[in-house]
Amino acid sequence: MTPADDTEAASGRPSHGDLTGWATDDLDAALGAFLHNPEGLLSAAARAAPDGRRFFETHFTPDASVAGHFTGYYEPEIRASRTRTDDFPVPIHADPPGGIALPRDGIDAHLAGYEIAWLRDEVDRFFLQVQGSGRLIFEDGTTLRVGHSAKNGHPYVSIGLLLIERGIFGADITADALKDWLRADPERGRAVMAENPSYVLFRVVDLSDATGPMGTLCPVTPMRSVAVDPAHVALGTPVWIEVEGHARLCIAQDTGSAIKGPGRADLYHGSGDTAGHAAGRLNARGTLTPLRPR
C-alpha cells in the first residue's frame, strides 16, 4: 500500500489495494493508452511519468465501484471494392450535406453519389455500422480505414435482443451465430436488420496501421480502451474493470449507441477476426471502478 493509499483507507474510501489484480496489472500499457487522450486531458505529470504504476497511484484514487454489464467490440477487417460489382453490391455512405433522417429500410436510394466503398452483403454493412469503424481490404491488397461520421437520427434497436425475446436465440447469443442466421435466409435477414432503423454514415480516417481506430475521444488501444456512457463516466477517465478473467486498468475513450447507464462498458479487443471472435463472446456482468484525480 502506498502512503496515499494509507490516507484513503483512513478516510474510508477504497484504495488501489482493494482492486483485485491491481498489483500485477501492466500499468505501463494503461499509461500508453492514457497518453492518447487529447492534450486538454493530459498533465505534465502524465507526459513525464517514469512508469504507469507510479503515475496512477500518485495521481488517481479509486472511486466507488459499480456493478455493470460488459460487452466487447473490435475493428472488423472487411473485404470491399471501390466500385459496385456483382460480388460487392452493398454500399457504405458518407454523410450528405445537411444529413439524412430516413430510417435504414430504403435509405440507399437517397444516398446515391455518397458511396465510399462497396461490401459483399448487408450483413457486413450492418456489423460494420454496429462496430462504428473498420478496415476495408480491397482485392489489390490496399486498405482504407473508415470511422463513424454521423447517424440518421433514428434510435438504435438491438436485433440480438429482439431475437432473444422471440425465442430464436438464448441469452448466450454470439455475433458469429447471429451473422450465420441472418445470412441463412437473406430476405428474412434484411427484414430483421430493418427493425433497427438506425443507420451509420462513415468518413475516411487517416490513421497509420500502428494506431488503433478512432474512438469518440482519440484512437483506441486493444484491451485498454473502453466505451462508456459519458453521462456517468467522463471520457478520458481511467477505469478499473473486473469481468470474466479481465482485471485491468482501461481508459474511457469511446461511446456507443447501446452503451447506456453507469455500469455499462464495451471493451475494445483489437482488429481482425480473432479480436472479433473474442469480442463477440464477451457478454457478462462485472464491476467498473472509475479512478478520480486526487
PyMOL commands that set and color helices and strands:
alter all, ss='L'
color gray80, all
select helices_A, chain A and resi 3-11+16-18+22-24+27-34+39-41+44-47+52-59+107-110+122-131+159-165+175-184+186-193+272-281
alter helices_A, ss='H'
color red, helices_A
select strands_A, chain A and resi 60-62+66-75+77-81+90-93+115-119+133-138+143-151+200-204+225-228+238-243+246-254+264-271+283-293
alter strands_A, ss='S'
color yellow, strands_A
deselect
rebuild
show_as cartoon
